[in-house]
Structure formats: structure tokens, C-alpha cells
């Protein structure tokens, strides 16, 4: 890194701190073709926490048939005892919730869709049926003292339906929130959003902004400008994936999740506190890229690691 | 492309039209290792104009010793007779200006640096000496009826000096403007700017915003969010390079110039008119990538061309 860069220059109207919800170990690794050993996953999470990330989604308690990459959730969680971070896990249903709770997990996430097409493709249910399925999951989680994050995917566009009306997204979001979700993460699963669309959706939602997170994909290079638009509307929780790991299985491009490093570069420049040490995080993503045998798609990781060669 | 995407959703306070200053044929190709035949360059420019770009920087009348890739400027310009676009060219000095004027060119650009280190490295002059060198170039160009664009590089960071004070940039910009430049292009040559820095520089400059352009590099993935910040300050001229061609010779990363396609995706989403047909432009960049034998670094080009496979 060149000393003093990025230069810190705040922009009016933005929050002073942002919580990064790191999704690399779960969302990033779930589509990997190669098998990642459980010990490598554990080391990845330890390193992310050491780099300053305070919320790291660790794994998913989905049936191994659907996501074989995360079939080692029971083995992974006990390896994370000393990690100084919140470690939520994804649970697809009551069975997954029971497995997570049995291991002492007290932060869970569920994954819903704003569109019928993706609900059908991903959950084999209508939107109504999936909300009905989540109702007892959320209730039981809360009864067990767990916090619940609700992912809402396809909030901006859908590969089958094209554009998705903001009123439609707002209606499904409201239902998830009313079930008892503490936080909703608005996902641009195919990466098609632009800043005005982000603003319009946030203006339409009738959910307090401190219960909202945004989850942008960089498929068309729009993730950071959409993040800026969300910050300008008061959103303070941003999902990102270390090194840009993972992506949308419906887009063949290597670029999917917003890279945490690209986000941290912008936050450092804006003087917004994230608690993350960019150099340590970049080193972690370079290490993980070596484990996976291919370079990180993050532009910041590439630029910083090339400079260090 | 998925029908109806990106969804058009304006954001308050942005301009209704933006002029894209396409730099691919000059800035994009000047660092290419492979020799690009003159006929291919001409076809590239014709295709860019057919895709709707209305300002296309065609080449540079620099000494062939310094930029051998653009040594065919005299051969290229006569091949552009039927192109329906403004076709500025870069001239480094009076000799270059004379060569351009002799061919009938009436839009030129000069290239200055905001920092002493880069002035020395790139022009082998101090900033004062380079401004003095440009003075007769600009005067003679204007006397010949030509418009003049002034590039100002290293406006946000410098690989030797680190961060660059905005007051320093504003002072050099003012001198270039006072020489008689019609337009100043503020370059983030190493791609380190963030949106607050962009806003601070634009607030510091005492030059009317309709005489300003921004030239962002995507080295750290920040180009589009910086563009959004510039649009929010009223800038209406954005430099970009088709397919993301080119980049900074001081960063080894493949990512350099903001890709025109990524910009057009955002502009289309925001409902800002650029006149560009994104599908035709993407096809042009895919064609050019084939000529160069490597894929475009533009995320939009990759996403759209993968979808079309």
C-alpha cells in the first residue's frame, strides 16, 4: 500500500460507522467446486476475525445433498470457540435450526425470495409457502434466545422475471420482518441494481433503516455505487465477501459478491469506521486464494497484492 | 441481456444527460504490447461511433519513440472521415500540434500532471516547465480554431508522493484553465480516490463545473462510486474506455480505466441519457478483445457476453 492512501475525506450525510456482515465463509464457499477442508474454513474465519471483522457468517445447516460444500457445519462450529466475532449461520428450515441450536449457535439467518420464480427454483415453494415455512423457524429461534436475520433475494432483478417492482419487494420484506426477523438483508442476487433503484426501494420499505442491510453483487460492477446510495439513505450494515469469493450461480461470470476489500477501501477513504485492517484482510484473501488455487476477483486485493510482489 | 434490466430509476439531483468522452482508442491502446493494425484501430473507432459514442479520442501525435503503439496517427486520421463523432487527439507539444492541424484535426488535448513527481517521470519537466511548454500549444491550437482539453493527472494520489492536497490540484487546474483550455479532465491516474475526496476536490476548484470532466481508474474498484459522487456535484462529462481497455502503467493490475460499459449500465439505470446502445458497445468490446487476444476486464462486458454464449 502507498502510505497515506486512500486519503480520508468524509462525505456529508453518511454514517460514521458501518458494520460489515462478512459472508465469505458461507456465501463465498457454498458454490466452490473444490472441497475446502474444515480446518481451512476454520482458519479462514479466525483470520477474518483477526483482521477486525466483527460479524462473520460461518456456515449453513442446509442438507448436505443441496450444499455439499458446507456439509461439515457440525465439525466446523466447535473449531470456532475462540473467535472474537458474531458468527451467524444460515438455516434453511426447522431441522437446520435444531442442528444449529444443539451446537450452541444463537444467531441464525433464513433465506427467502422476493420473486415467485426464484422461490420456486431455490426453495421449490411459492413465496407464501416459504414465508409459512419460516414462521416456526423464526419463532423457535427467538424462543431459544437467538437473533434472526432474513435474507431477501432478487430484490432488484430476477433472471426469469426481469425487473422486480419495489412494492412487491416491500410487501415480502414486511412479512419477513413481521415474522420476527431482527434484520433484513436486501439482496441484489444478480447484480443488476443501480443507485436510483436502491434509493427507490429503501424509500418504499416501511421498516426502520437500522434493521436493514444491503447485499450487493458486482456482476455489472455496480456494487460499490449502490452501497454509496444505501449509505446516503442511512443503511449502516453492508454485506460483503472477503476477496469477492462466491457469486450468483445463475451468472457464469467470476464476479459475484461485493469484495470486502473494495468496500473497506471506500469506507477508509470516507472515514467511516469498520474496525477492519485492510492489509491484514487482503493478506487473508491472498492466503484463501492460494487455498482455492485461483486469484481473487477483488480489484483491491489484486492491486495491493501486485504492489507487494 | 435480460429484458427490462437495468430498471430505470432516477436519483434526485443528477444531470439528465452525460457526455461520455471515450478514451479507448488512445488511452486504452497506448500501453498495448501487441501491435494493433491501423485498420483495426479505424474499425474500432467506427464501431464505437456506431454504438452511439459522440466523443472518441482517436490517437496521439506523440513521438513514436515514446508511444510506438500510436505511431500510425498520420495513417489513422484519414481513415476516420465518415465517423459521426467528435474525434479529439492528444498532442504532447507544438510539433505534435502541427502534425494534427496539418491533417485537419480541430480538437486537441494536452496532458499535464498535478504532482512534481509524475511531471518529472512522465514529461521530464517540473510542473511549471510543463505549463510553460503547453502555453504556446494551447495558444496556437486556439488560433487555429481548435478546442483544447487539458488532462490533469494524479489529482487524488501519486505513487511517489502518496496523497495529493486538493489545494495543490486546484492551483494547477486553474493555471491550465487560464491558459485557455475549454475543458479540464481530472484524472485519478492510480485509482485511489473515494467519493468524499472527489467531492472535496470539486468543491475546492474555482472552475465552472460545465468545463470539468472526471477520469477515474478502477484499480481499487472505486471508479463508479466516484463517478456517482461527481454526478452529484454536477459534473456531466465522464471519461471511460470501452471494455476497460488500458490502465495505469504503474499498477500491474489489468484493471485501469473505468469501462464504458459499466458506466453505461449505471447511466441507463439512472435514466441519464448518454446516447449509447449498450448491446452494440459490448459487442464492439468483445470484438476488440478478440483482436487483442484477451478478455475484457469490464464486469458488464463479461456478464453480458457470458450470458450470450
Contacts between the chains, C-beta under 8 A, distances in Angstrom:
chain1	res1	chain2	res2	distance
A	2	B	157	6.7
A	2	B	159	6.1
A	2	B	162	5.4
A	2	B	190	7.8
A	2	B	192	7.3
A	3	B	162	5.1
A	4	B	162	3.8
A	4	B	163	4.5
A	5	B	157	4.9
A	5	B	162	5.8
A	5	B	163	5.9
A	5	B	192	4.7
A	6	B	157	7.5
A	6	B	192	5.3
A	6	B	193	7.4
A	6	B	194	5.1
A	6	B	197	7.3
A	6	B	220	7.6
A	7	B	156	7.1
A	7	B	157	6.8
A	7	B	163	3.9
A	7	B	164	8.0
A	7	B	192	7.5
A	7	B	194	7.7
A	7	B	197	5.6
A	8	B	196	7.9
A	9	B	194	6.7
A	9	B	196	3.7
A	9	B	197	4.0
A	9	B	199	7.4
A	9	B	200	4.8
A	10	B	196	5.0
A	11	B	195	5.3
A	11	B	196	3.9
A	11	B	199	5.6
A	11	B	229	6.9
A	156	B	7	7.1
A	157	B	2	6.7
A	157	B	5	4.9
A	157	B	6	7.5
A	157	B	7	6.7
A	159	B	2	6.1
A	162	B	2	5.4
A	162	B	3	5.1
A	162	B	4	3.8
A	162	B	5	5.8
A	163	B	4	4.5
A	163	B	5	6.0
A	163	B	7	3.9
A	164	B	7	8.0
A	190	B	2	7.8
A	191	B	303	7.3
A	192	B	2	7.4
A	192	B	5	4.7
A	192	B	6	5.3
A	192	B	7	7.5
A	192	B	269	8.0
A	193	B	6	7.4
A	193	B	269	7.3
A	194	B	6	5.1
A	194	B	7	7.7
A	194	B	9	6.7
A	194	B	265	7.1
A	194	B	266	5.3
A	194	B	268	7.6
A	194	B	269	2.5
A	194	B	270	5.7
A	195	B	11	5.3
A	195	B	228	5.9
A	195	B	266	7.2
A	195	B	269	7.5
A	195	B	270	6.6
A	196	B	8	7.8
A	196	B	9	3.7
A	196	B	10	5.0
A	196	B	11	3.9
A	196	B	269	6.4
A	196	B	270	5.0
A	196	B	271	7.1
A	197	B	6	7.3
A	197	B	7	5.5
A	197	B	9	4.0
A	197	B	269	6.1
A	199	B	9	7.4
A	199	B	11	5.5
A	199	B	12	8.0
A	200	B	9	4.8
A	218	B	221	7.7
A	218	B	299	6.2
A	219	B	299	6.4
A	219	B	303	4.9
A	220	B	6	7.6
A	220	B	262	6.6
A	220	B	265	4.9
A	220	B	299	5.7
A	220	B	300	4.7
A	220	B	303	5.6
A	221	B	218	7.7
A	221	B	221	7.9
A	221	B	224	6.0
A	221	B	259	7.0
A	221	B	262	3.8
A	221	B	265	7.2
A	221	B	298	7.2
A	221	B	299	3.8
A	221	B	300	6.0
A	222	B	224	6.6
A	222	B	262	7.5
A	222	B	265	6.5
A	222	B	266	6.1
A	222	B	269	7.6
A	224	B	221	6.0
A	224	B	222	6.6
A	224	B	224	6.5
A	224	B	225	4.4
A	225	B	224	4.4
A	225	B	225	4.4
A	225	B	227	7.2
A	225	B	228	4.7
A	225	B	266	6.2
A	227	B	225	7.2
A	228	B	195	5.9
A	228	B	225	4.7
A	228	B	228	5.8
A	228	B	229	7.3
A	229	B	11	6.9
A	229	B	228	7.3
A	251	B	303	6.0
A	251	B	306	7.1
A	251	B	307	7.4
A	252	B	306	4.3
A	252	B	307	7.5
A	252	B	309	7.5
A	253	B	299	7.0
A	253	B	302	4.8
A	253	B	303	4.8
A	253	B	306	5.4
A	254	B	302	7.7
A	255	B	299	5.1
A	255	B	302	7.0
A	255	B	303	7.4
A	259	B	221	7.0
A	262	B	220	6.6
A	262	B	221	3.8
A	262	B	222	7.5
A	265	B	194	7.1
A	265	B	220	4.9
A	265	B	221	7.2
A	265	B	222	6.5
A	266	B	194	5.3
A	266	B	195	7.2
A	266	B	222	6.1
A	266	B	225	6.2
A	268	B	194	7.6
A	269	B	192	8.0
A	269	B	193	7.4
A	269	B	194	2.5
A	269	B	195	7.5
A	269	B	196	6.4
A	269	B	197	6.1
A	269	B	222	7.6
A	270	B	194	5.7
A	270	B	195	6.6
A	270	B	196	4.9
A	271	B	196	7.0
A	298	B	221	7.2
A	299	B	218	6.2
A	299	B	219	6.4
A	299	B	220	5.7
A	299	B	221	3.8
A	299	B	253	7.0
A	299	B	255	5.1
A	300	B	220	4.7
A	300	B	221	5.9
A	302	B	253	4.8
A	302	B	254	7.8
A	302	B	255	6.9
A	303	B	191	7.3
A	303	B	219	4.9
A	303	B	220	5.6
A	303	B	251	5.9
A	303	B	253	4.9
A	303	B	255	7.5
A	306	B	251	7.0
A	306	B	252	4.3
A	306	B	253	5.4
A	307	B	251	7.4
A	307	B	252	7.6
A	309	B	252	7.5
